[in-house]
Amino acid sequence: MPPAPPAPFRLTAALLLFAAGWLVLGWPWLSGAVTIPWDAKAHWYPHLVFAARAIHGGLGLAWTPNIFAGSPEIADPQSVLFIAPLIAVAALLPRPGLQAMDIAVFAMLFAGGTGVILLFRDRGWHWGGAVIAALAFAFGAAASWRIQHLSQVFSLCWWPIAWWLLGRALDRRSVTYGLATGLVAGLMVLGRDQVAMLIAYLLAATVLVHWLSAERKLRAFAASLPPLIAATLVGLAVVAIPVLMSALWGGESNRVVIDEIGAGRGSLHPGSLLTWAVGNLYGAAGPLVEHWGPPSPTWGDTGLFLARNMGVLYAGALPLLLVLGLVRTGAAFDREIRFVTIALAVMLLYALGWYTPAFRAFWHLPGVDLFRRPADAVFVIGGLFAILAGYGAHRLITGSLATTWRIEALLAAALVTAASGLIVAKGAPASAWMALAIAAGSIAASLLLLGLSRRLPALALVALLALVLTADLRVTNGPSESTALPPSSYASLTPGADDPALALIRRLTIRDGERRDRVELIGLGYEWQNAALSHDLEDVLGFNPVRSAAYANLVGAEDIAALPDQRRFPPAFPSYRSDLANILGLRFIVTRGALSAVDRRAREADFPLAGTAGDICIYENPRALPRVWIAPTAMETPADLASSGFPAGLDPRRTVLLEGPVPRARSAGGTARILAYGHDRVQIEARTTEGGILVLADAWHPWWVARINGREAPIRRAFGLVRAVEVPAGLAEVTFTFEPLQGLVRQIRERLAARGQPQAP
């Protein structure tokens, strides 16, 4: 008997049913009862608050003075400036709250699920299958378990929309759809993460398959050129400047070259594949003490460096059984779904990294060596798995999936048995048995429904499939310690937070014509690391994997500053009592408890206690220098400054360490006063009798431009880190402006010119 044709696609019904499941599964976050934690709030949220404050205050978005003594926000792939949903929130709300950010994230998950539904509609697959695919896409695997990695979540969500538009552009030979494809794909690539890179490869593969599967290949190739050229031009227009900026910033940043072994440490462990059947098998949802999967002390040494929730693949028992049914019957390799099946297998090989020889081949693909975790491919794996499962639901509903579910039940039972054996072998915590019981119950409920599927009308079957999957995902992939915490956990980051420590810092710090006191927030906990961005403080540290290499080497700024022992003191910054601490104007060190827990060299007599708020202590460095001053003399910056430290006896107020030619010495310096201080513009009045070297103790970057009395003057890098210009005698007005577009062009020209110069023998 031939299979029944697909039912007419009910777009409204599909969207309404998906929306109902989305609302149920997303409600804990949408209602504000919980918030997306960890990096989403400790890292991304302060950048969002900064962007909102900059937009509504007219302060400039491109540069932030709030972390690392100044940082190019416009070039930082970890900022929100090119993440469309978040910059839209910043533009709409002057003081966005935690809930507003979460709503933007779940709105993107809804958009991604809608893109999946539209893909199914254009392929003539049943709308019920589209609903199952959309739910599994938005709330399964990494989209759920790694929701705190917002950039990757957004990249994932743009993908099905771009795929749908690309399909229409190719099938209809439409330049309009090509333009839309380029725009959406460009927004995806702006995430500048590994998920976007992998999806870009999949979109390219989609085009290649379109050409190869056509009966008249040359004609198909020629017909696709106009929409593809349109897509390429629009995509390049969207991504070119941000990507170039990030590339140039990356060249000056702390990001070391990632080798194959270093990337391999971020591989997906084969044991993680069992999480397709038992979602919380390894305790990723609960307290850290319950985590026993790879890598963990309970599991044993693996050489991996991964977060505990990075390898969870669970998208529901129903999708698992549907995919098993497709593979076992061979339907997964039918022409209309074969691309998804092959892509899923390739992405799985990629994610497994050093556990298969295939990664050596992947390593030679352009862009792969920019990223350190092949396990990030679990985002793409989750998306492909959801689409494959939805296709299985389409075949089930239309009566064309030839299985009685007995073999699939045995396969699922084998997976559960393997998981139970692993629990015993590793001596896992008792909570693992509860996770196993929940998985067994979900599989049993799904098998019961699948067994009854032939007796049910299509509409009832679709409703029950969606209901069972939603309940399953709510139980296993619902709010957990990995994905949801009380909003009070991050209350200190919200604008205008009523926090006594923040109030005390504001009262103590001075901003006037000379001083702009910097603070260091260290050892206050994970959520405090980027608090300076939220509250317009100026911190010498911050929370960001990408920082100036010179700054990281000289100051000792690490990725994170949550614990006291995460403060590194290199030779150039051996203690808070050091020349560099004073040069940066570090006036207050804010930590929990004794300062000696952070800096063993620090003496209490040198850093009086300025105030306390609960267990938070604020210590003052009375030797901190003002933000601007004029020195009469200079000497060349030692080549080994980072390794040997500052010269003994140096007085930064009189002698400036400069890179390049040393200007003539003067007998006296002068006075400098800040007239105006913005994010991307600083105006200073300088007075001298003989001229001198004006130091602005803000981070140096090649895109800053100085003008003295309206004429451009070269900015010198002083003390290895900050900005300096040589000022003439008399009264001078010095203006520093951050000009990233002009700076980008200038830097590219300089590099091209350097390449054209003959090399020294």
N, C-alpha and C positions, 0 to 999 in steps of 0.2 A: 504494500500500500504506500503510495507516495506521500511525503510529508505535507501537512497542511500549509498553505501559504501564510505569510505573516499577516497578522491582523492589522487593519488600518491604524496608523500611528496616532495615538491620542496625546498630542503635545500638552494640552491643558491638564489632562488627567495625570500625565507623567510628572509634570512640574508640581502640581498640587500634592501628589503623594510623596515626592521627594522633599518638598518643602515641609510637609508634616514630620517626616523622619528627621530632617535637618533641625527643625525647631525642638523636637524632643531631645535629640542627641546634643545639641548645642546650648540648650536652655541654661544649664548651670553657669556657663560663661556669659551668655547673652543677658541673663538677669542680673549679673554682677555678684552672684553668690560666691563664685570662685573666680580666679584670674589665671591666665596663662603665666606660668612662673619662669624662673631661672633666666636664661639669656633674653627671653622676650621682654622681661621687665628690667632686669639688672643692666642689660646692655641697650636694647633697642628703644625701650620706652623713654629713657632720658634724652636720647637723640631726637625722638618725636617732640618732646616738650621743648627742647632747644629750638627746633625748627618752627614750632608754633610761636614761641616768644620772639624769634627773629623776624618772622613774617609780619606779625601784628604790631611789633615794635619798630619796624622799619630799620632793623639793625644789621641786616646782611646775613645771608645763609652760608656763604662760601667758606668762611673761616670761623672756627670756634676758639675763643680764648680760655675755655673752661677746663680742658684736660691737656695734660702733657705740655703745659706752658704755651699752648697754642697748637692747633692741628688743622690741616686742610680738609674740612668737612666735605667739600665738593669732590675731592679725589678719593675719599675713603669709601671702599666698597661696603664697609660696615655702617655707614650713615643711612639716613632714610630719605635723602634728597631726591633719589631717583627711584624710589619705591612708590609707585603711583597711589595705591590705597592709603598709605600712611601720610604722604605729603598732602593728599586731599583732606585727611583729618586735620592736619596741622593748619591748612588754609581755612578750614571751616571753624575750628575751635581755638580760641586764644590760649586756653588752659585745658588741654585734653586730659581726661582721666583714664584710669586703667581700663574701665569698661568700654570706653570709646575705642581704644586700641583693639580690644578683643572683638568687638563688633566688626571692625574692619577685617580682621583675620577670618572670622566666620562668614562674612559676606563674600570674601574671596573663595572660601571653600564651596559656598553655594554657587558662585559663578563657575568654578571648575566642574562641579557636578552637572550644572546646566550644559556646559560644553560637551560633557560625555553624552547627555541625553540627545543633544543635537547631532552628534556623531552617529548615534544609533538610528535616529530618524532618517538621516540622509542615506543610510545603508539599508533601509527597509527592514530593520530588525524590530522585534516586538517591543512596544513601549514598556511592558513589564520588565523585560530584561534591562532596558535603559535605567529604570528606577533602581534595580539591584546594583547595577554597575555604578551609578551615581552615589548611592549610599556607601558602597565599599570604597569608592575613590575618595570621598570626602572624610570618611571616619574610620578608614582601615589603615593598617601598616603605619608607615612613618608619618603620614598626614595627621594621624592621631597621636602616636607615641612620641613623635619628634616635633610637635606643634610649636615648641618654644623656639625652633630655628626658623624664624619668620621669613627670611629671604628665600630659603629653600622651599618653604610651603607656598609662597607666592609664585615662585618659578614653576612649581608643579601645577598650580591652578591656572596659569596662563596657557599651559600646554594644550589641553583638549580644545580650548577656544581657537588657538592658532591652528591646530590640526584640522578642525572642522572648516575653518576659513580656507586653509590651503587646499583641502579636498574640493571645495566649491570652486576655488580659483582654477584648479587644474581641470576638473570635469566640465566646467562651463566656459573655460577659456576666458575668464573674466579678469580684466585689469582692476576693476573696482574691488573685487575680493582679494586680488593680489596686494593692493594697497593696504587693505585691512589686515591681511596676513602679516605684512611687514611691520605694521604698527604693533600688533599684539606680540609677535615674536620679538620685536625690539624691546618691548616692556618686560618680557620674560628675561632676555639676555642682560638687561640692566641689573638683574640680581647679581650678576658677576660671580656666580657660584657654580659648583660642580654639577648640580642638578640641571641648571640651565644649559651647561655645556653638553651634557648627555642627551638632553631633549633636542638640542639643536642638531646633533648627529641623527637622531631618530627622524626629525622632520626632513633632513636631507635624504635619508634612506627612503622616506615616503615618496619623495619625488623620483628617486631612482627606480623604485618598484613600479610607479605609474608609467614610466617610460618602458621598462622591460616587459610589463604585462600587456601592453597595447598590441593590437594586431598589426598596426602599421606604426612601427616604432619611430621612424624618422618624422612622420607626420605628427605623431604625438609630441615628439621633442620640439618641433618647430612651433606647434600650437601653444605649447606651455611657456615659450620664451617671454612673450609680453607680460603675462601676470607674474612670472618669476622675476623678471627684471624690475617690475614695479615693486614687488615685495622686497627685493634686495636693496633698492634705492631708499625706500622708506625705512627699512630696518637699519641701514647704515646711518641714515640721518638721525635716527633715534639714539643709537648706541655709540657712534664714533667718538664724540667728545668725551663722554663719561668713561668709556673704556680706555681711551688714550690717557686721560688724566690718571686713572687708576694704575695703568701700566707704568707711567713715569713715576708716580708716587711709590709704587711697589719696588722700583729700582733703587729708591733711596730709603726704603723702609727696612725694618728688622727681619722681614721674611727671608729666611735662608732658603737656599736651593733644596728642593725636595728630591731625594733620590728614591730609587725603586724600593729599597729596604725601608726607608722612612715611610713611604706610602703604604707599604705592606703591613705596617703596624696598625693601620686603620682598616684592615680587611674584615669582612664578615665571616665569623667563625662558622664552619659547617654545622655545629651544634645548634646554631640559631635557626636553622631550617625547621626544627621541631616547633618553633613558635607559630608556624602556619596552622598547627593543630591546637596547641596549648598556649594561648596568648601570654599569660603571666607566668609561664613555667619557671622562669629564672628570677622572679621577684622584682621585676623592673618597676612595678607599680607602687610597691610599698616602701617601708624604711630601708635605708641602705644596708642595714645588717641582715636583711632577708635576701639580698641579692647574692646568688651563688653561681651564676652562669659565667661564660667566658667574656671578658677576663675578670677573675675574682680570686681571692685566696682559697675559697672552697673548691673551685674548679681546678686550680693549679696554674702554673706558669704557661702562658701562651705567647708572650712577646707582643701582645696586642695593646693598643692604647685607645680604648673606646668607652663612651658613656654607657651606662647599664641599659638604657632604653633604645640604643641605636640599632640593635639587631632584631627588634620585634616586628614580625611580618603579619601578625594576625589581622585578618579582614572579615572574620566571621566563619562559623562552621559551614553555613550554607554555601558561600562562595568556594570554600575549599572542596566540598563535595561536588559542586558543579564543575570545577576545573578538573578534578580527578575523573569525573564522568566523561568530559570532553577528551581528555588525553587517552583514557583507556579505550574508548570507542573509536578513536582516530579522528573524531570530529574537530579536534583542535587543529588539525592540519588541513582542513578544508580551505579552499582557495580564499574565501571571503574573510577568514580569520587567521590564516597562516602567518601573516606578517606579525601580528601581535604575539603569537606563540613563539616565533623565532626571536623576536625582539626581547621577550621575557627571558628566554634561555640565555641570550647574549648578555643581558644586564645582570643576570644572576652570576654568570661567569666573571663579569667585571667586578661585582661586589665581593666575591669570594677572594679576590686579590691574590695574595701569595699562596693560597691553598690550591690553585690550579696553575698549570704552565701557561694558560691563556693570557694572564696578566702581562707577561713579558711582551706579547704582541700588542696589547692595548697600550702599553707604556710608550710606544712609538707614535701614537696618534697625537696630532697637535692639540695642545691644551691639557693633556692628561697629567703631565708632570708639574702643573701649577697647583695641584690639589693633593692633600695628604691622606684622604680617607676614601678608598674605593667603596666602603660601606655606605657612603652617602647615596649610592645608587638604589638603596632600598626605597627611596621616595618614588623613583621611576618604576621599580619592580612592583610597588603597591598599586600604582596607576594602571600598569599593564595587566596585572592580576585581576583588578577590578573589572576591566573591560572584558577580559576573557571570561570571568565568572558571569558577567551580564549577558554575554553571548550564549553561555550555557543555559541561563534562565530563558533566553529567547528560544533556544532549541527545545527546552522543556515545555514551555507554554504552548508552542506550536506543534508539539507532539513529534518532534524529529530527533530526539535524543534517545537512542536505542540502548537503554539500560534498565535493569530492574533494581539497581542500587545495592545489590548484594556484594559485588566485588568492591565497590566504593566503601561499603560499610566495613569490609574486612581490611581494606587499606587504612581507613581511619583508625580502626581498632589497633592495627599494627603500629601506627604512629603513637597512639596513646600508650601502648605497651612499652614501646621504646622509651618514651618519656618517663614512665614509672620505673623502668630499669635504671635509667640514668639518675633518677632521684635517689634510689637505693645505693647505687655505686658511688655517688659523690657525697652521700650523707647530707642531703639538702635539708633546709629548714622545714618544719612541719607545714608552713604556709604553701609549700609547693604541692602538697597533696590536695589542698583546697582548690588551687588553680587547676589541677588535673581533674578534680571532680566537676568543676564548673565546665571545663572543656568537654568532658564526657557527656554532661547533661545537654550542652548546646548541640553536640553532634547527634545525640539521640533525638532531640526535638526536631532538628533539621531533617534527619532521615525519615522520621514519622511523616512529616509534611511531604517530602519527596515521594514517599511510598503511596500517599493518597492523591498525588497530583493528577493522575489520569481520571480520577472520579470527580474532580472539581471543575466547575465552570471557569473559564479563563480569568474573568474579573475577580472572582473569589480567590483564585490561586495567586494572582498578582498581589492582592491585598494581604493575604496570609504570608507570602514570601517576604514582603516588605516589613510586615509586623514582626515576624520571627527574627529577621536580620537586625532590625532596629533594636529589639529587646536584647539580642545577643551582643551587639556592639555596645549597648548601654551598660551591660554587666561587665564585660571584659575590657573594653576600650574607653570606658567612662572616666570621669574625673579621678585622678590618682595623685600621689605625691610627685610623680614625674610630669604631670600635665596640668595640674590645677592645685592652687593653694589659696588660702583666704586672702582677700584683698588687703587685709591689715598687715600681711607680711611685707608689702611694698608701699605702705602708706607714707613712709618717709621720702618717697620719690615724687609724690604728687605735688603739683604747684601749690604753694601756700600751705604746705603741710604744717600742722601744729605740733612740731617736734622741738622739745626744749634744747637739744644739742644744736639744731640748725639756728634757732633763735639766738643762742649764745654766740655762735660763729658770726652771725650777721652783726651783732652788737660790737664784737671785738675787731673785726676787719675794717681797715680804713682804705678809702679810695678818695684821693685828693690830687692835687697837681703834681705831687712827687710819688706818693705811695699808692700802690695797688697791691695790697697784701695777698700773697698766695698762701694756700693751705695744702696740707697733705692729709688725705683721708686714707688711713691704713689700718687694717685689722679690725674693721667695724662690721664685717659680715659681707656676704655675697651681694646683698641688695644695695649696699652703700657705695660701691666702687665708682659708679658714674653719677653719683648724686650731684656733683658740681654742675653737670649739664642741666639738671632739673632746676637747680636753685641759683644759677648764675654765680656760683663761686668759681674761683680760679685755682685749679688743682695742679700739682706737679706730676701727679699720677693719673690713672684712669683705668678703664676696663676695655681693652681692645686688642685683638691679636695683631693688628697692624699699627706700627708706630715708627717714627723716624729712627733709623738705625743709629745715627749719631747720638740721638737723645737716649735711646735704650742703653747704649754702651757707656755713656758718660754718667747718666743719672741712675741707671739701674732699674728703669721702669720695666716691669714684667707684664705679661698678659693680664694678670689678675692681681688684686691687692686686698683680698678678702680676709686673710689671716696675717697675724704679725710676722710670721716667719717667711712670708712671701715678699718681704721687702729686701731686695738685694742691694748691697753697698759695694760698688766697684771702686777701683783706685781713685778715680776722679771725684767720687762722692763717697768717701770712706765712712762718713758719719753725718748726722745732722749738723754737727759742728764742723763745717767745711766751707771752703771758698765758694764752691758751686752752689751749695744751699743758700748762701748769702746773696750770690749774684742773681739767683732766680727769685729773690725776694720771698723766700719761704719763711713766713712769719709764724705760722701756727701749725703744729702737728697734732692731728686729732686721731685718737686711738682709744681702745678700751684698756684701762688699767695702766700699769707702769710703762713709761717710755722705754725702759731698759729691755722690755720684752720684744721690742722692735729693733732698737739700736743698743747693742751691748756696750758700745763706747760712750754713749751719752751719759753725762753726769747731771744729776738733778739740779745742781747749782747753776749749770749753764742754761737750763731750760725751765724757768719758773712755771708753775702751774697757773695758767690764766683763768681757769674755771672748770667746773665739772657739771655734767648733766646725767644723773644716774651713774652708770659705770663708764660713761664716756668722759675722757679727760682731754683737755686742750692745753698743750704746752706751747710756750712762746719762745721764739728764737729772736732775742733782742738785737742780734747782729745783722738781721736781714737788711739788704740794701733797698733803696727806693727803686721804682720801675725805670726811671731815667736818670742819667747823670752824664757829665762831660769830664773825660779824663785828658790830661795833657800829654801823656806818652803812651807808647805801644811797644810791644815786642811780638815776634813771630810765634804763632801757636806751635808748641812742640808737636812733632809728628807722632810721638808716642803718648799723647795726652791721656787717651783712654786707658792705657796700660800702666802708665807711671804716675798719673795724677798731676795736680797743679804744682808749679814751681814753689818751693818753700819761700816764705816771706813775701809773697805776692800781695800787693794792695790793689784790688780791682778798681778802687776809686781813682787811683792815679795811673795805673798801667793796665792797658787792655791787651789781651792776647788776640791777635788778628791773623787771619789766613791771608797769604799774599804779601805784597810789598808793605813795609812798615813806614808810616808817614813820619815826618820830622817831629822831633820833640818840642814841646812848648814848656814854658816855665810854670804856667798855671792853667787850670781847667776853666770852668765857668759854671753857669747855672742852667738848669733845664726844668721846664714846667709843662705838664700835660694840659693842653687846652681842650681837647676833645678826645674821647676814647670810644670807638665803636668796634664792631666785630671785624670789619674790613677796612677801617680807616682810623688812623691815629694821628692827631695833630699836636705838635710840640713846639714850644717857644724856647729857643736857645740863645744865651748871652755869653759872650767870651770877649776877652781883650786881644787874644792872639789866635783864636781858633782852637780847635781841639777835636776829640773823638767823642761823638754823642753815642751813648749806649742805650738802646731800648731792649730791656731784658725780656723780650718775647721770642718765641721760637723762630729761628731763621727758616725761610723757604724761598726757593728761586722765583716764585710768582709774586712776591712782594716788590713794590717799586717805591723808591724814595724820591721826593722832590724837595729841594731847598730853595725857598723863595720862588717857587714855580718851575725851577729847572731840575731835570732829572739828575740824580746823583747815584753812584754805585753803592749798593748795600754790601757791607763786609760781614762775614761770619766771625763773631767775637766769642772768645772763650769756648770755641767749638760748637756753640749752640745758638747764640742769640744774635740780634741785629745791631749793626753799628754803621754810622756814616761820619765822614769827616766834614765838620762845619767850619765856615769862615769866621773871621773876627767880626765882632759887632753883634747886632740883633738879627736873628735868622728864624724863619718859620719853616719847620721841617714837617713834611706830611708823608706818612707811610700809607700806601693803599694796596690792597690785595686785588690783583688783576689776573685772575686765573686763565681767562681765554687768551689774552695777550701773552701771558707767561708761557702757556702751552705752546703757542706758535713760536715764540722766541726759543724755547728749549728744543723744540723739534729742529728748527733751523740750525741751532748750534751743533746738535748731534749730527745732522747731515753734513754740515761743513767740516766737522772733525773727521768724519769718515772719508771725506774727499781729500784730506791732507795726506801727503806722503809719510809713510812710517819711518821712524828713525832706524838706522841699521843696527 
